Amino acid sequence: MRRYINLLVILVAVVAAIPLFYTALAADKDPGLVLKKISGNEKEIRNVKITALDNQEDNLLNRMFSITSSGSRYLGRESSFSLLDEDPDWYKQYVKQYPRYMRGKTDQGGFYEDKQMIAYAEIKPHPLHRSRVALYVGVLDKKTKKIKTMKMKVPGFTKQSYPSVWDVQKTGNELKVAAGMDTGIRVYRVSLPDKKITGGKWITQRGQTGRMAQYTQLAETDVNKPNHILAYQEEKVDDDGTVKEMTTFIYNYHTNETKKLRLPKDISLRDSDNWKFVYNGKTVYMAITKKNGGARLLTFDGNGKLKADKTFAIKYQSTGNPIPEIKNGRLYFLIPNDSREKACLLYVFDISSGKQLYSGKVVQKGKGVKARYVEGVELTIK
């Protein structure tokens, strides 16, 4: 019997090692692609990464890869250790510089940093009673390296709430923790000197709406930086899940006021698949791509008022919609697969001036450089 057990252990080990063997081969293999400049300044794409699929390969194994201006690498079947490198630079720096403080802190949306401190908040349910949840807060003094930890029972939840921290900001001597859940959005005030919750406010609740409502936080360009606002969308849906209304709101941490973002009358909900919202500081951006080419960028202030409306000239013929990203005062447009160029294209514009700063395409490296017909599926700006 012992002999058969040993044989079984060896067999399991061999089977488990096979994916790791192919993972090592895939990780070492270079797809041989690069993002090559057509016009503009190549410095504009130093922090740009395109995640793409190769439409020309019949083999489905390891078809996904990343492309930058320096080269490409396969992503499929990579080990969990190599995927850790996909964390943002600020998070990796925290782990390197403050390993003791960072232990167990994985939710990147729960961080806040300024010149004096780094704060982290997380809501955890009781392992046996979901309605009993606690807010965990850890604050690191960057000068003294001292760590303060707080654990407080959090009211306002039911067994069906499934709360999670959306955002953490600091106003005066308080941390404000925005928590999103099935039933709505609530902001808790945490007194840093007293180490306790001093209040909580519902920004919105599902029961206040006529139809079933669901809430989504807009993308934040710098999730760990000081911010005056929290921007989110409320979707009202029918029983069959059809979205009938979509409204964007802006909550101000300093005034505790919530404002409705006012869209121009020529923007219709039926085109929402071509919308991209992001926010930072006191500003909300809305990028709109047009199916017949071109793009539009709307800029709103912290009260939801339209401050700028710019049109950008981009020409493409693609089976997929352009993928916009906004960061560092730049507007990026990834064309998934242009049929004329037979390549994946990228454009970069200055938000303030509207000037095109860069254009490029994915090509095959080596002699006789050729455009490579791949499908871009994600655009990441570090």
C-alpha positions in Angstrom: 0.0 0.0 0.0 2.8 2.4 0.9 4.4 1.8 -2.6 1.1 2.8 -4.3 0.8 5.9 -2.1 4.3 7.0 -3.1 3.5 6.4 -6.8 0.4 8.5 -6.5 2.3 11.3 -4.9 4.8 11.3 -7.7 2.1 11.2 -10.3 0.3 14.2 -8.8 3.6 16.1 -8.6 4.3 15.4 -12.3 0.9 16.5 -13.4 1.1 19.7 -11.3 4.5 20.5 -12.8 3.4 20.4 -16.4 1.6 23.8 -16.4 4.6 25.3 -14.6 6.9 23.9 -17.4 4.8 25.5 -20.1 4.5 28.7 -18.1 8.2 29.0 -18.0 8.4 28.5 -21.8 5.7 31.0 -22.4 7.2 33.6 -20.1 10.5 33.4 -22.0 9.0 33.7 -25.4 8.8 37.1 -27.0 5.9 37.7 -29.5 8.3 40.1 -31.3 6.0 43.1 -31.3 6.6 46.8 -30.5 4.6 50.0 -30.4 6.3 52.1 -33.1 6.0 55.9 -33.5 4.3 57.3 -36.6 4.5 61.0 -35.4 5.0 63.0 -32.3 7.2 62.5 -29.2 7.8 59.0 -28.1 8.3 60.2 -24.5 4.5 60.4 -24.4 4.2 56.6 -24.2 6.9 55.8 -21.7 4.2 54.6 -19.2 1.8 53.1 -21.8 1.1 49.4 -22.0 -1.3 47.7 -24.5 -2.8 44.3 -23.6 -3.7 42.5 -26.9 -4.7 39.3 -28.5 -3.2 37.8 -31.6 -5.9 37.2 -34.2 -3.5 35.3 -36.5 -2.7 32.4 -34.2 -4.8 29.3 -34.3 -3.3 28.0 -31.0 -5.4 29.5 -28.2 -2.6 28.9 -25.6 -0.8 32.1 -24.5 -2.5 34.4 -27.1 -2.7 37.3 -24.7 0.4 39.6 -24.4 1.5 43.1 -23.5 3.1 45.6 -25.8 5.1 48.7 -25.0 7.5 51.0 -27.0 10.4 48.7 -25.8 8.9 45.3 -26.8 6.3 42.7 -25.9 5.8 39.6 -23.7 3.2 36.9 -23.3 0.8 37.1 -20.3 -1.2 33.8 -20.7 -0.6 31.1 -18.1 2.0 33.2 -16.2 2.6 32.3 -12.6 1.0 34.4 -9.9 4.4 35.7 -8.9 5.0 37.3 -12.3 1.5 38.8 -12.3 2.4 40.7 -9.1 4.4 43.0 -11.3 1.2 44.3 -12.7 0.5 46.3 -9.5 0.8 50.1 -9.9 4.2 51.6 -9.1 3.0 53.4 -6.0 1.7 50.2 -4.5 4.9 48.3 -5.2 6.8 51.2 -3.6 4.7 51.0 -0.4 5.4 47.2 -0.2 9.1 47.8 -0.6 9.4 50.8 1.7 6.8 49.9 4.4 6.6 46.0 4.5 5.3 45.8 8.0 2.6 48.4 7.5 1.5 46.8 4.1 1.0 43.3 5.5 -2.4 42.1 4.5 -3.4 45.4 2.7 -4.4 44.4 -0.8 -7.4 46.6 -1.7 -5.8 49.4 -3.6 -9.0 51.5 -3.5 -8.7 51.7 0.3 -5.4 53.8 0.4 -4.9 57.5 0.9 -1.5 59.3 1.0 -0.4 62.9 1.6 2.9 64.4 2.8 2.4 63.4 6.4 0.7 60.0 6.3 -0.5 56.9 4.5 -4.0 55.6 5.5 -5.8 52.4 4.7 -9.4 51.4 5.4 -11.1 48.1 4.9 -14.6 46.8 5.9 -14.6 43.2 7.0 -17.7 41.1 7.9 -17.7 38.8 10.9 -16.9 35.3 9.7 -20.1 33.8 11.1 -22.5 36.9 11.0 -22.4 38.9 7.8 -24.6 41.7 9.4 -21.8 42.3 11.9 -19.1 44.2 10.1 -16.1 46.2 11.3 -14.1 49.1 9.8 -10.4 48.5 10.0 -8.2 51.6 9.7 -4.4 51.7 9.7 -2.5 55.0 9.6 1.3 55.3 9.1 3.1 58.4 10.1 5.7 58.8 7.3 8.1 60.8 9.5 8.1 58.7 12.7 7.2 55.4 11.0 4.7 54.8 13.8 1.5 52.9 13.0 -1.9 53.5 14.5 -4.6 50.9 14.0 -8.3 51.2 14.7 -11.2 48.7 14.6 -14.7 50.0 14.9 -18.1 48.4 14.6 -19.9 49.9 11.6 -23.7 50.5 11.6 -26.0 50.7 8.6 -25.6 47.2 7.1 -27.8 44.2 6.5 -26.8 40.6 5.7 -27.3 41.5 2.0 -25.2 44.7 2.0 -21.8 43.2 0.9 -20.0 46.5 1.8 -16.6 47.5 0.3 -14.5 50.6 0.7 -14.6 52.7 -2.4 -12.4 55.6 -1.4 -10.6 57.2 1.6 -9.9 60.9 1.9 -8.8 63.3 4.7 -10.5 66.5 5.7 -9.1 68.3 8.7 -8.4 65.8 11.5 -10.9 63.3 10.0 -10.7 60.4 7.5 -13.8 60.0 5.4 -14.4 56.5 4.2 -16.8 56.0 1.3 -18.4 52.5 1.4 -20.4 51.1 -1.6 -22.9 48.3 -1.1 -26.0 46.8 -2.7 -28.2 49.2 -0.8 -26.4 52.4 -1.5 -23.4 54.5 -0.7 -22.5 55.6 2.8 -19.6 57.9 4.0 -18.2 57.4 7.5 -16.2 60.0 9.5 -13.3 58.7 11.5 -11.7 61.0 14.1 -7.9 60.5 14.0 -7.3 62.0 17.4 -10.1 60.1 19.1 -9.7 56.9 17.0 -13.4 56.4 16.6 -16.3 56.9 14.2 -17.9 60.2 14.8 -20.7 60.0 12.2 -22.0 58.4 9.0 -24.1 59.7 6.1 -26.0 58.0 3.4 -25.2 59.7 0.1 -27.9 57.7 -1.7 -30.0 54.7 -0.9 -31.7 52.2 -3.3 -35.1 52.6 -1.5 -35.2 56.3 -2.5 -35.4 55.5 -6.2 -38.5 54.5 -8.3 -36.8 51.6 -10.1 -34.3 49.1 -8.9 -31.0 51.0 -8.7 -27.3 50.0 -8.8 -24.3 52.1 -8.1 -20.8 52.2 -9.6 -17.8 54.4 -8.7 -16.2 56.1 -11.7 -12.6 55.4 -12.5 -10.2 57.5 -10.4 -6.9 58.5 -12.1 -4.9 58.5 -8.9 -6.6 56.3 -6.3 -4.3 57.0 -3.4 -4.0 60.8 -3.8 -5.9 63.6 -2.0 -9.2 64.3 -3.8 -12.0 66.7 -3.1 -14.8 64.6 -4.7 -16.2 61.1 -5.1 -17.9 60.6 -8.5 -20.3 57.7 -9.1 -23.1 56.6 -11.4 -26.6 55.5 -10.5 -28.3 53.2 -13.0 -32.1 52.6 -12.7 -33.0 49.3 -14.3 -36.3 47.4 -15.0 -37.0 43.9 -13.7 -35.4 42.5 -16.9 -32.2 44.3 -16.2 -32.6 46.9 -18.9 -31.0 50.3 -18.0 -33.6 53.0 -18.3 -31.7 55.9 -16.6 -28.1 56.6 -16.0 -27.1 59.6 -13.9 -23.7 60.7 -12.7 -23.3 62.3 -9.3 -20.5 64.2 -7.5 -20.1 64.1 -3.8 -17.9 66.8 -2.2 -16.0 65.5 0.9 -15.4 69.1 2.2 -19.0 70.4 1.9 -20.8 67.1 2.2 -23.0 68.1 -0.8 -24.0 65.9 -3.7 -24.4 67.5 -7.2 -25.8 66.0 -10.4 -23.6 66.1 -13.4 -25.4 68.0 -16.2 -24.9 66.4 -19.6 -25.5 68.3 -22.9 -28.9 67.6 -24.5 -27.3 66.0 -27.6 -25.9 63.1 -25.5 -28.1 60.0 -25.5 -28.2 57.0 -23.2 -28.3 54.7 -26.3 -24.7 55.7 -27.0 -23.5 54.8 -23.5 -21.3 52.0 -24.8 -19.1 54.7 -26.3 -18.7 56.6 -23.0 -15.7 56.7 -20.7 -15.8 58.6 -17.3 -12.8 59.3 -15.1 -12.2 61.8 -12.3 -9.5 63.4 -10.2 -9.1 66.3 -7.8 -12.1 68.5 -8.5 -12.7 67.5 -12.1 -14.7 64.8 -14.0 -13.9 63.9 -17.6 -16.2 62.2 -20.1 -14.7 60.8 -23.3 -17.1 59.9 -26.2 -16.0 58.0 -29.3 -17.9 58.2 -32.5 -18.6 55.2 -34.6 -17.8 57.1 -37.8 -14.5 58.4 -36.5 -13.5 61.2 -34.2 -13.8 61.7 -30.5 -15.1 64.2 -27.9 -14.0 65.1 -24.5 -16.2 66.9 -21.9 -14.8 68.4 -18.8 -17.0 69.1 -15.7 -16.2 70.9 -12.5 -16.9 69.6 -8.9 -20.4 71.0 -9.1 -21.2 69.0 -12.3 -21.1 72.1 -14.6 -19.7 71.7 -18.1 -16.4 73.7 -18.4 -15.0 72.5 -21.7 -16.2 70.5 -24.8 -13.5 69.6 -27.3 -13.5 67.5 -30.4 -10.5 65.4 -31.5 -9.9 64.2 -35.1 -9.0 60.6 -35.2 -9.6 58.5 -38.3 -10.0 54.7 -38.1 -11.8 51.8 -39.6 -12.1 49.2 -36.8 -14.4 46.3 -35.9 -14.1 47.4 -32.3 -14.8 50.7 -30.5 -11.8 52.8 -29.6 -10.6 52.4 -26.0 -10.0 55.9 -24.3 -8.0 56.6 -21.2 -7.4 59.9 -19.4 -4.4 60.5 -17.2 -1.6 63.1 -16.5 -3.4 65.7 -18.6 -3.4 63.4 -21.6 -6.2 61.8 -23.6 -5.2 58.4 -25.0 -7.1 56.5 -27.7 -6.4 52.9 -28.5 -7.8 51.7 -31.9 -8.2 47.9 -31.3 -7.5 46.8 -34.9 -7.6 49.2 -37.8 -8.5 47.5 -41.1 -6.7 50.0 -43.3 -3.4 50.0 -41.4 -3.9 46.3 -40.5 -2.6 47.2 -37.1 -3.5 48.3 -33.6 -3.2 52.1 -33.4 -2.6 54.6 -30.5 -3.2 58.4 -30.4 -2.2 60.8 -27.6 -3.7 64.3 -27.2 -3.1 67.2 -24.7 -6.4 67.7 -22.9 -6.0 71.5 -22.5 -4.9 72.4 -26.0 -6.4 69.5 -28.0 -3.1 69.1 -29.8 -2.0 65.7 -31.0 1.2 64.7 -29.2 1.8 61.2 -30.6 0.5 58.6 -32.9 1.8 55.0 -33.3 1.0 51.5 -34.3 1.9 47.9 -33.3 4.5 46.4 -35.7 6.6 43.3 -36.0 10.2 43.8 -34.9 13.2 43.0 -37.1 14.2 43.7 -40.6 11.5 44.9 -43.0 9.2 46.1 -40.1 5.6 45.2 -40.8 2.4 46.3 -39.2 0.9 43.4 -37.1 -2.8 42.9 -37.1 -3.6 42.3 -33.4 -6.6 43.2 -31.3 -6.0 45.6 -28.4 -8.3 44.8 -25.5 -6.9 47.0 -22.7 -4.9 50.2 -22.3 -2.9 50.8 -19.1 -1.3 54.1 -18.2 1.0 54.0 -15.2 
